[in-house]
Amino acid sequence: SFATWRSNHQERLEEISTVKITELGPVEFAERGRGEPVLLLHGTPGGYDQVLAGPSLFADEYREIIVSRPGYLRTPLSSGKTPEEQADLFAELLNMLGVERNVVVGVSGGGPAAIQYALRHPDRTSALILLSARTRSHPVDDDDDPPFMTDRIREIFGTDFLVWLLQDRIAESFATAAPEELSDESKHALKQVVLSAVPEDLRVDGRKNDTQMLTDRRIDTWPLSDISVPVLIIYGADDSGVSPQESAYAHEKIANSRLIKLQGGHFIGVTHAQAVRAVMQTFLDDFKI
């Protein structure tokens, strides 16, 4: 059952997305909606499917362009390791798609690339939105956690099997940060987010690269004060994945940025989609985007 599910899952991933060969390398993306273009950058780990798994956070008059960042799925790491290189890669993709100006959204580990997009391509950036996003360096040690039975299962059967086996329990653990009972739609979306870790072998390069990039203290020297486009920063009060202090840090550094705290944890884009959507729409309306 697992082998059949995994095979079908990977086939669906390739059916939904498209790969464009830019001058900087291949990049995979999917689209949803039409209208004002929005570039969405997923977190760690992930791929375009991580964003597509959740409900749309934009109204029908927006065109979501959802990429797989380098090292994830069908975007090779060679297309851009650093956040700067990734920002340039996405600008090249949007050139090929005929997009001259767009909103950019960085979710979680996609925050650094989104910030660099706004820094390096201000003339084509309508606005920057950071959602539960990384904004500064963060020391990470993969060996900090003690071994558990799940580690033994992972060693024997692999991470994909573990995710498939425990998908309901993992999704439930994500939902515990929500102060209210979640709808069936939200619970289903959380499960799809969990499954965006599979297949692991098509995401491991991106995850390891993200870890390496986030431990680079150079991020803390980025001139966030130079960002001149409208900026919205949203975070969950109970976020255990990315400290709310990172959102506060970006807000302090970026003049005239708007900081919004919502109740919930790291996955507020799924568990509190309606509230996030309302905040984003008000922000975009205020700047007539």
Wavefront OBJ file of the C-alpha trace (Angstrom):
o trace
v 0.000 0.000 0.000
v 2.802 2.409 0.877
v 4.762 1.728 -2.324
v 1.673 2.289 -4.484
v 0.759 5.454 -2.604
v 4.276 6.885 -2.908
v 4.430 6.189 -6.639
v 1.036 7.791 -7.251
v 1.953 10.748 -5.055
v 5.084 11.507 -7.070
v 3.222 11.167 -10.372
v 0.622 13.705 -9.226
v 3.348 16.168 -8.244
v 4.787 16.129 -11.761
v 1.357 16.382 -13.405
v 0.407 19.580 -11.582
v 3.603 21.580 -12.041
v 5.637 22.975 -14.934
v 9.414 23.362 -15.346
v 10.886 26.363 -17.144
v 14.535 26.468 -18.204
v 15.798 29.957 -17.398
v 19.252 31.384 -18.072
v 20.082 30.643 -14.430
v 18.759 27.082 -14.459
v 15.524 25.063 -14.331
v 12.756 26.133 -11.966
v 9.511 24.324 -11.185
v 6.267 26.155 -10.505
v 2.491 25.834 -10.421
v -0.192 28.489 -10.801
v -3.535 29.221 -9.184
v -5.968 32.028 -10.014
v -5.533 34.952 -12.374
v -4.990 38.683 -12.087
v -2.353 40.634 -10.150
v 0.673 38.268 -9.927
v 1.905 36.993 -6.570
v 5.132 35.011 -6.184
v 4.897 32.522 -3.293
v 8.022 30.978 -1.722
v 7.491 27.887 0.444
v 9.107 26.939 3.734
v 11.528 24.221 4.870
v 11.162 21.452 3.869
v 8.667 21.683 1.063
v 8.188 22.371 -2.603
v 5.469 24.112 -4.569
v 3.024 21.545 -3.169
v 3.486 22.799 0.393
v 1.827 26.101 -0.520
v -0.677 24.525 -2.880
v -1.740 22.159 -0.072
v -3.324 24.980 1.892
v -6.227 27.242 1.013
v -5.517 30.238 -1.195
v -4.774 33.330 0.858
v -5.642 35.642 -2.015
v -8.841 36.710 -3.709
v -9.795 35.514 -7.175
v -8.283 38.580 -8.833
v -4.753 37.462 -7.918
v -2.557 35.072 -9.878
v -0.486 32.887 -7.554
v 2.832 31.700 -8.996
v 4.072 29.038 -6.607
v 7.653 27.867 -7.099
v 9.761 25.017 -5.801
v 12.871 26.673 -4.406
v 16.259 25.215 -5.458
v 16.898 21.757 -4.027
v 13.199 20.910 -3.876
v 11.386 18.572 -6.271
v 12.263 19.474 -9.877
v 14.224 22.668 -9.194
v 17.860 21.560 -8.820
v 20.070 23.136 -6.169
v 22.390 24.257 -8.957
v 19.757 26.823 -9.975
v 20.567 28.893 -6.879
v 21.980 28.080 -3.447
v 21.965 31.469 -1.746
v 18.890 33.617 -1.117
v 20.386 36.183 -3.496
v 20.757 33.612 -6.284
v 17.256 32.322 -5.672
v 15.809 35.829 -5.888
v 17.482 36.350 -9.270
v 16.271 32.943 -10.461
v 12.664 33.809 -9.665
v 13.004 37.179 -11.390
v 14.172 35.330 -14.509
v 11.197 32.976 -14.292
v 8.776 35.880 -14.012
v 10.420 37.535 -17.018
v 9.705 34.382 -19.010
v 6.091 34.457 -17.812
v 5.706 38.069 -18.900
v 5.355 39.376 -15.340
v 6.827 42.860 -14.907
v 5.740 43.569 -11.342
v 4.477 41.332 -8.545
v 3.855 40.825 -4.845
v 6.328 38.414 -3.222
v 5.391 36.248 -0.231
v 7.956 34.384 1.879
v 6.647 31.642 4.165
v 8.870 30.307 6.957
v 12.194 29.223 5.365
v 11.222 31.078 2.186
v 11.587 34.377 4.037
v 15.258 35.057 3.190
v 14.741 34.596 -0.570
v 11.657 36.836 -0.442
v 13.605 39.529 1.397
v 16.391 39.344 -1.173
v 13.848 39.592 -3.979
v 12.595 42.887 -2.559
v 16.165 44.131 -2.011
v 17.538 43.134 -5.407
v 14.456 43.785 -7.538
v 12.612 46.728 -5.956
v 11.393 48.067 -9.311
v 9.434 44.899 -9.956
v 8.238 44.313 -6.372
v 4.750 45.633 -5.597
v 4.911 44.522 -1.960
v 6.667 42.078 0.363
v 4.694 39.809 2.696
v 6.455 37.714 5.334
v 4.325 34.961 6.902
v 5.815 33.128 9.890
v 9.084 33.849 8.107
v 12.756 33.508 8.846
v 14.410 36.933 8.820
v 17.811 36.384 10.469
v 20.437 33.714 11.094
v 19.498 30.786 13.266
v 21.871 28.153 14.685
v 20.617 24.656 13.894
v 22.011 21.332 15.072
v 20.303 18.276 13.614
v 21.881 16.124 16.342
v 20.286 17.958 19.263
v 17.309 15.611 19.591
v 17.677 12.310 21.483
v 16.866 9.088 19.563
v 13.269 7.875 19.650
v 11.434 4.865 18.237
v 10.533 6.996 15.209
v 14.246 7.310 14.457
v 14.540 3.523 14.342
v 11.552 3.331 11.974
v 13.152 5.995 9.800
v 16.432 4.052 9.682
v 14.696 0.831 8.636
v 11.921 2.013 6.320
v 12.849 5.618 5.452
v 11.283 8.987 6.196
v 8.622 8.658 3.495
v 7.200 5.569 5.177
v 7.219 7.312 8.543
v 5.311 10.309 7.176
v 2.792 8.053 5.438
v 2.316 5.956 8.581
v 1.950 8.875 11.006
v 0.408 11.548 8.777
v -2.752 11.862 10.882
v -0.869 12.151 14.167
v 1.596 14.679 12.742
v -1.265 16.805 11.388
v -2.976 16.617 14.789
v 0.195 17.863 16.480
v 0.238 20.852 14.106
v -3.384 21.570 14.957
v -2.804 21.694 18.720
v -1.457 25.256 18.429
v -4.877 26.450 17.250
v -6.908 27.802 20.219
v -10.203 26.714 18.671
v -11.497 23.548 17.030
v -10.359 23.424 13.414
v -12.698 22.779 10.527
v -12.479 19.537 8.588
v -11.126 21.569 5.656
v -8.271 22.927 7.774
v -7.441 19.489 9.157
v -7.320 18.073 5.637
v -5.064 20.929 4.507
v -2.703 20.301 7.431
v -2.406 16.663 6.386
v -1.510 17.760 2.856
v 1.175 20.033 4.313
v 2.566 17.031 6.192
v 2.670 15.045 2.959
v 4.648 17.829 1.291
v 7.703 16.249 2.931
v 7.379 13.253 0.580
v 9.324 12.106 -1.368
v 12.221 13.064 0.885
v 14.930 12.287 -1.664
v 13.595 15.088 -3.891
v 13.729 17.607 -1.021
v 16.806 16.699 1.014
v 19.173 18.954 -0.963
v 16.925 21.949 -0.377
v 16.464 21.202 3.323
v 20.195 20.851 3.926
v 20.920 23.991 1.932
v 18.312 25.970 3.864
v 19.919 24.846 7.113
v 23.330 25.923 5.868
v 22.077 29.295 4.654
v 20.229 30.019 7.909
v 23.355 29.431 9.993
v 25.227 32.062 7.960
v 25.608 35.178 10.109
v 25.822 37.214 6.908
v 22.007 37.302 6.911
v 22.156 39.564 9.958
v 24.082 42.177 7.963
v 21.471 42.521 5.210
v 20.346 46.153 4.822
v 16.682 45.604 5.656
v 16.340 49.350 6.109
v 16.893 49.698 2.350
v 13.617 47.905 1.567
v 11.400 50.626 0.150
v 8.324 48.644 -0.939
v 5.247 48.138 1.286
v 5.937 45.337 3.787
v 3.497 43.217 5.792
v 4.792 40.892 8.516
v 2.414 38.302 10.011
v 3.225 35.824 12.779
v 1.496 33.486 15.196
v 1.656 34.320 18.884
v 2.382 30.672 19.741
v 4.776 29.923 16.882
v 7.269 27.275 18.029
v 8.823 26.872 14.570
v 10.013 30.434 13.999
v 10.357 32.721 16.993
v 8.042 35.746 16.944
v 11.204 37.735 17.724
v 12.268 37.272 14.096
v 9.152 39.081 12.929
v 9.755 41.822 15.475
v 13.360 42.096 14.258
v 12.282 42.624 10.638
v 9.616 45.120 11.701
v 12.201 47.133 13.644
v 14.632 47.191 10.729
v 12.149 47.912 7.906
v 10.726 51.416 8.111
v 6.942 51.713 7.783
v 6.451 47.938 7.791
v 3.188 46.626 9.203
v 3.421 43.967 11.958
v 0.393 41.769 12.694
v 0.140 39.180 15.470
v -2.508 36.479 15.177
v -3.470 33.752 17.608
v -2.050 30.402 16.542
v 1.186 28.632 15.799
v 3.559 28.235 12.877
v 0.896 27.095 10.412
v -1.468 30.053 10.738
v -1.647 30.213 6.943
v -3.638 26.960 7.172
v -5.191 26.950 10.639
v -6.173 30.634 10.490
v -6.439 31.089 6.748
v -9.488 33.359 6.928
v -7.812 35.771 9.354
v -4.564 35.797 7.371
v -6.469 36.365 4.124
v -8.347 39.327 5.634
v -5.142 40.938 6.914
v -3.414 40.495 3.560
v -6.367 41.870 1.606
v -6.611 44.961 3.807
v -2.888 45.560 3.330
v -3.077 45.161 -0.459
v -6.194 47.335 -0.658
v -4.499 50.088 1.353
v -1.707 50.258 -1.215
v -4.080 49.687 -4.165
v -2.288 46.504 -5.234
l 1 2 3 4 5 6 7 8 9 10 11 12 13 14 15 16 17 18 19 20 21 22 23 24 25 26 27 28 29 30 31 32 33 34 35 36 37 38 39 40 41 42 43 44 45 46 47 48 49 50 51 52 53 54 55 56 57 58 59 60 61 62 63 64 65 66 67 68 69 70 71 72 73 74 75 76 77 78 79 80 81 82 83 84 85 86 87 88 89 90 91 92 93 94 95 96 97 98 99 100 101 102 103 104 105 106 107 108 109 110 111 112 113 114 115 116 117 118 119 120 121 122 123 124 125 126 127 128 129 130 131 132 133 134 135 136 137 138 139 140 141 142 143 144 145 146 147 148 149 150 151 152 153 154 155 156 157 158 159 160 161 162 163 164 165 166 167 168 169 170 171 172 173 174 175 176 177 178 179 180 181 182 183 184 185 186 187 188 189 190 191 192 193 194 195 196 197 198 199 200 201 202 203 204 205 206 207 208 209 210 211 212 213 214 215 216 217 218 219 220 221 222 223 224 225 226 227 228 229 230 231 232 233 234 235 236 237 238 239 240 241 242 243 244 245 246 247 248 249 250 251 252 253 254 255 256 257 258 259 260 261 262 263 264 265 266 267 268 269 270 271 272 273 274 275 276 277 278 279 280 281 282 283 284 285 286 287 288 289
